[in-house]
Amino acid sequence: MDSSPSSLYDSAPPPSTTNESFEPLRSRTRNAFNMVNGGGLGPEPNSRTIPLQDMTTLLDNYEKQYLPSQPKSLSGIATRAFILGLTLTLSLNLTIYLLLDSSPYSPLWRAPFFITTLSAFHFLEFWTTARYNTRSAQISSFLLSQNGSAYTIAHTAAFLECLLTNLLFPTRSWLPPRVNTLLLSFGLVLILLGQAIRSIAMISAGTNFNHIVQHTKASSHQLVTSGIYGWLRHPSYFGYFWWGLGTQIVMGNLVCFVGYAVVLWRFFERRIGGEEELLIRFFGDEYVQYRKRTMIGIPFI
């Protein structure tokens, strides 16, 4: 959730579970951590010793989240990181090879370059979360399958348009060479700038950044207004919007450029509108005043 706080626990206890039934668990958890923090030197006077069996159960339950098929599965994280790294390496090498081997009028290098940018984007989504918002880092932080079918369809269409147009019209040149060079440079700048701003936004927000919009304000929630948030109130959305358009400019995709612009604008227009209603509910006049002195940076939103 951009420029808004994130919750340490995104899920609530089942409706059938009462607070009273969780109290013994909280007490045992507190005692377990006291034992660990005390180096196992024994309880303080007048404190209750936690049974070894209870502590073992608590630790087992905590460790289960890192097992296969769990949200924080270490094997799942390692597998995805390996695949992304391998894909980035292969696509980057293919991009360089095609750049050096093909003429300027047959830019087949643009298709694998798109795969390179996607691989870098998804890896940075997880790495930045793991580094600066560690408690929230899990498999879904890669954003590989959390954006829905529309996300997959859009990127697949962009890749196919680039590949097919360059295979069917390898010597096409709709614009003068100098204009093509300027457009290519402009697209590369948008990609780098968009990725940098999105990553910086996640770093600046730290534990207040969440990929999922939070509908409930927790006591730890803070409104981030410093750094890049001092002039952009939704910098991660700003970054992704221009990153997406930059990829289509570099790929030379006319159809998908228009499609990306329309779909991304509509998505963020609705997302930002709904999110700001929540932020006003969370922070009241503080956010209203913050909104007056900052911008979104996406045209007509």
Secondary structure, 3 states (H helix, E strand, C coil): CCCCCCCCCCCCCCCCCCHHHHHHHHHHHHHHHHHHHCCCCCCCCCCCCCCHHHHHHHHHHHHHHHCCCCCCCHHHHHHHHHHHHHHHHHHHHHHHHHHHHCCCCCCCCHHHHHHHHHHHHHHHHHHHHHHHCHHHCCHHHHCCCCCCHHHHHHHHHHHHHHHHHHHHCCCCCCCCHHHHHHHHHHHHHHHHHHHHHHHHHHHHHHHHCCCCCCCCCCCCCCCCCCHHHHCECCHHHHHHHHHHHHHHHHHCCHHHHHHHHHHHHHHHHHHHHHHHHHHHHHHCHHHHHHHHCCECCCCCC
